[in-house]
Amino acid sequence: MSAVGVAEAAQAVVADEPVAEAARRRRRARRAARRRHGRRQAHRRARQPSAGSAGWTEAHVRRLFWRAGFGATPVEARRWAKRGKTATLDFVVNGPPGGAQLRGLEPRVDGRTLDPLNEWGDNVLWWLDRMVRTTYPLQEKMTLFWHDHFATSDQDTPMMLAQNRMLRRRALGSFRDLLGDVTRDPAMQLFLSLAGSTKDAPNENFARELMELFTLGTGYSERDVREAARALTGFIADWHDNGTVTIQYEADEHDDGVKTLLGRRGPFGVDDVLDLVVAHPKHAPFLVEKLWSFFVATPPSRETVRALVATYRANDLRIKPLVRAILEHPQLYRKLDAPDLVKCPVVYVAGALRTTGSHIVQGYPTWLLETMGQYPFYPPSVAGWDWGPAWMSSNSMRQRFTLGNYVVNYGRPRVRRGSAPATLTAQEAYELAWRAVAEPQVSPATRAALVHLAAHFFDDLDPDWRDKADWRGEALQATLRHLLLVCPDSQLH
Amino acid sequence: MPRSVHKGCDDFRQTSAATRDRWLSSGLTRRQALMGALGGGLTIWANQAMPFGRIFEAAQASAAEAPGARVLLSVFLPGGCDLLDTLPPIGAYGQYADLRGGMELQAPPALGTTGLGIHPSLAEGLNGGVKGLFEAGKIGFMPGIDYANPDLSHFHSRHFWETGLVTERAAPGWLGRWLDHHGSRDNPLQGLSLSSTLSPVLATASAPVAALESPNDVGLDIWGIGGQQERQMRAAWARMSDARVHGDGPEAVHTAARLAKSVGDRLAPYAEHDDVDPLAPPVAYPEDDDLGRRLSRVAALVAQPLGVRLASVDANGEFDTHDNQPTELADSLRSVSQSLAAFQADLEARGVADRVLTLVWSEFGRRPEGNESSGTDHGAGGIAWVQGTHAASGILTEYPSLTALDRDDNLKVTVDFRKVYASLIEGWLGTDANEVIPNANAYGRLALTR
């Protein structure tokens, strides 16, 4: 809302009230309240674009921090707007010197520490906590990208957590190295029946997804799938008593005959197949477009794809330079006042906790993510989740609405007794709530709806004792904070 | 064009829309496979001109919510359900047993005088389960259902069934398209998906639809806020949701925000209150069975004046029985039989059975010859059925031959699923099938209702 709009809304509130002694008393009380909540001017200043770097504002920082991670706190937005675009991108892409650390309170579930290997849902909380507390959010964001890209589901937790650590280690490095580790990863091997695929009974499952979903999309034939399956034979799963699995490669079980694969002939083995698919002309554009759509809502132009493909190839298929090129692309910063990319449930939940300085204190986020349609470690299929507008349904929005209860009752935005007197104006109540939930970006329409709500929240009370109804003021604060966290604007980044 | 034949794969997990979209936009064409089907390329969607983003036809909308309006329920058995074990051909038992090499059903119960048997699991449940429903004249089986030159990929074939179009094009679901033509403009409950994300058969271009797991789990609630403040809060939500926005993402968010409130408001009177469930079923459903639980909610909501017209439910079972079919299929069909039998008894007890017709389907059938892991691989010529007091009863289509297989050793298709869709649209929903199924007349009709 513009300053004019804010003033109008405030006037509308005043005009609704009876002009009488009670009103004068209320104005006096309001002035007192204003002194108590006198951060308003600071807040006004904060909304001015920073002059720290030409064309690099707090809005740019917020956009980048949301897309590359899980949102920016007001302090981060101010600090990085001053430091400028290059410094901010360096920090976001490379992380802090010395690598990622977890800052702040350790996660708890009803007072106990997490036990991700044994307690149901703790594996999800363990990862979510990393997203909330890491000093290197892009690393977690890319781990999430790879978990979707190399979707593996419904395997034993020790294997899934081991895979998760591998994806994190490889998240921004060489794609070829990542692909090699994924191919030999026990959870993936079992999920796509690569373990046990032998020369006598080659299984095409992994070979097909390797080309269709992992590296190429198109440009291969059914014959290539069959030949790749032959070349990938030889892996055998070894089950151990503790429930873990190791993968052995047994040369006896490998088909060492000549294969014709993607236009080449030879006695190809596992690494030959991986080398051939990443060298295929379709690979770079395929991965570039997939990564782009993870970060940017509108499709890239042909020139953009060409440039990004060149970057990716010039850097020997390393991910970090490609991600950086996307993160600094002007298209990512379009419509800074009207975000257009739907947050996936994981980013929505982790972002709400991280930006408000909240932590995991209950198991609640696990089942919330499940009902929102993104239960980490259980993607619905080898194709991963459906992104973008597909996250939205009447049900998923209702589940997203309930997140507010968790954050407002157990997180830092909790309303403390005596913190929200009934004498605040509607505008003041709104701004108090807005600051308490980390100054989220909201549209003028949303702000007006919330100020209107604040203006009428006491309507059923007798005017003579409205000013003393602090309990109602606190209920209003909880409601405003909740709505700010879950409103349509907060579903987008 | 070589046809993909998946053996021993898990790719029925690949049914997500993202994959389908990638496939749909990839330019891989299945047209060669389609040519020759039904002659003259009649099935090629790309030749049809049906605009999906059509302007909503408001004039027809009001009829949809009329009390007593008919309801069509889609029940999907994911994975590709085996025809031969579901309705074993006891008239040709020797051939059946030879094909299955030891994993065949032993002495399955006979299905009347049809010459067919029925899987013993389908005799379980209230009133004799699915078998009992058949004997009571409330089920019509359609063996051999599929489409010409079937695609044996789970997600391709499922996409065809969901959209009613054998095409690479992305499209709303066939039931969603019906709502776009004949549904209400403001009642999301007209298209009810019992799931946390919307079933693709109900995806629409413009008509509102709802996804929910339980009517108890739909309210927009803030802890500690009630009465007038709750009403004001929800009014603020409505104002925020109604704001005009642009772009796919923002529009999807705002639409979902409006639908969430609408669903919550409409179902508020039916939520559990003081441990009393106003929708509690009058009959016993199987315990701890997701399919039964979802069906019980469909029955309950259909019986209320909520304007439910089309509904979609997925079974939980493992029908992709590459391994250990005797056990897996028995468990899955038991759930289906117990749940559907309870559902039918529930509808009858609530006095709404005459309004509801159920279509049970799966994306394809399975190979007649068993594999080496006591399972079967993806095949053609599957099984579907209609169920209800107004369903045509008996064996409604030709049972495929066990000796005259197609060139891939699969059963020959004896009925196109679009013939069934067209027949349901005209015979049950009472509207022109050509609006929803392109060139519907090319498929002919089956008498599926009475």
Interface residues (C-beta under 8 A of the other chain):
Chain A: S153 F191 L192 S193 A201 N203 E204 N205 R208 E212 L213 G217 T218 S221 E222 R223 A297 A338 P339 D340 L341 V342 T371 M372 G373 P380 S381 V382 A383 G384 W385 D386 W387 G388 P389 A390 W391 M392 S393 S394 N395 S396 M397 R398 Q399 F401 T402 G404 N405 N409 S443 A445 T446 A448 A449 L450 H452 L453 H456 F457 D459 D460 A475 L476 A478 T479 H482 L483 C487 P488 D489 Q491 L492
Chain B: P2 S4 H6 K7 G8 C9 D10 D11 R13 Q14 T15 S16 A17 A18 T19 R22 W23 S26 G27 L28 F155 P188 S193 S195 S196 T197 L198 V209 A210 A211 L212 E213 D217 V218 G219 L220 D221 I222 W223 G224 I225 Q228 Q229 Q232 M233 A235 A236 W237 R239 M240 S241 A243 V245 H246 G247 D248 G249 P250 E251 A252 V253 H254 T255 A256 A257 L259 A260 S262 V263 G264
